[in-house]
Amino acid sequence: MQLQMMNSQFSKMNSFDFLVVGSGFAGSITAMCLKQKGYSVSIIEKETILKYARKIQPDGIISIGSDLAMHTVNFISNQLGLIGNSLQ
């Protein structure tokens, strides 16, 4: 499955198999393991997702299937005043 996401300048589309949010320990290890298995991977920080969300002005944001993604969704929904998953 190919995911598409704008790069940090929002000037061109990139295509990759997995988008990893956060370049901390867990994100870096996840990206490395996926690359070793032959997948194309892009790492993005939550602040970059926030910039993109501000540009496209979504009505809401949700996370499905990942407890870790809930923190990013909560960050973006709080910053933009959107409906989103709660951490509670």
C-alpha positions as CSV (number, residue, x, y, z in Angstrom):
1,M,0.0,0.0,0.0
2,Q,1.4,3.4,-0.9
3,L,0.8,6.4,1.3
4,Q,1.2,9.9,0.0
5,M,2.2,12.9,2.2
6,M,3.4,16.4,1.3
7,N,7.0,17.1,2.3
8,S,7.8,19.8,4.8
9,Q,7.8,22.5,2.1
10,F,4.5,21.2,0.7
11,S,5.9,21.6,-2.8
12,K,5.8,18.0,-4.1
13,M,4.3,14.7,-3.3
14,N,6.4,11.8,-2.1
15,S,5.3,8.2,-2.2
16,F,6.4,5.5,0.3
17,D,5.2,2.4,2.0
18,F,5.3,3.6,5.6
19,L,5.1,7.0,7.3
20,V,6.7,7.0,10.7
21,V,5.8,9.9,13.0
22,G,8.7,10.9,15.2
23,S,12.4,10.3,14.9
24,G,13.0,9.4,18.6
25,F,14.1,5.9,19.7
26,A,10.9,4.0,18.8
27,G,10.4,5.8,15.5
28,S,14.1,5.4,14.4
29,I,14.1,1.7,15.3
30,T,10.7,1.1,13.5
31,A,12.0,2.9,10.4
32,M,15.3,0.9,10.4
33,C,13.4,-2.4,10.8
34,L,11.0,-1.5,7.9
35,K,13.9,-0.5,5.7
36,Q,15.8,-3.7,6.4
37,K,12.7,-5.6,5.2
38,G,12.8,-3.7,2.0
39,Y,10.0,-1.1,2.6
40,S,10.3,2.6,1.6
41,V,10.0,4.7,4.7
42,S,9.6,8.4,5.5
43,I,10.0,9.9,9.0
44,I,8.1,13.0,9.8
45,E,7.8,15.0,13.1
46,K,4.4,15.9,14.6
47,E,5.1,19.6,14.1
48,T,5.3,19.1,10.3
49,I,2.0,17.2,10.4
50,L,0.6,20.2,12.3
51,K,1.8,22.6,9.5
52,Y,0.2,20.4,6.9
53,A,-3.1,20.2,8.9
54,R,-3.1,24.0,9.2
55,K,-2.8,24.3,5.4
56,I,-5.6,21.8,4.5
57,Q,-7.9,22.8,7.4
58,P,-9.4,19.5,8.2
59,D,-12.7,19.2,10.2
60,G,-11.2,16.5,12.5
61,I,-8.4,14.1,13.0
62,I,-8.4,10.5,14.4
63,S,-6.1,7.6,15.0
64,I,-7.1,4.0,14.4
65,G,-5.1,1.1,15.6
66,S,-2.1,2.7,17.4
67,D,-1.9,3.9,21.0
68,L,1.3,5.8,20.2
69,A,-0.4,7.7,17.4
70,M,-3.0,9.0,19.8
71,H,-0.4,11.5,21.2
72,T,0.2,13.0,17.8
73,V,-3.6,13.1,17.1
74,N,-4.2,14.7,20.5
75,F,-1.4,17.3,19.9
76,I,-2.8,18.3,16.5
77,S,-6.5,18.4,17.6
78,N,-5.6,20.5,20.6
79,Q,-3.5,22.9,18.5
80,L,-6.2,23.4,15.9
81,G,-9.2,23.1,18.1
82,L,-10.5,20.0,16.2
83,I,-12.5,17.0,17.1
84,G,-10.1,14.2,17.7
85,N,-9.2,11.1,19.8
86,S,-8.8,11.9,23.5
87,L,-6.0,10.5,25.6
88,Q,-8.5,9.7,28.4
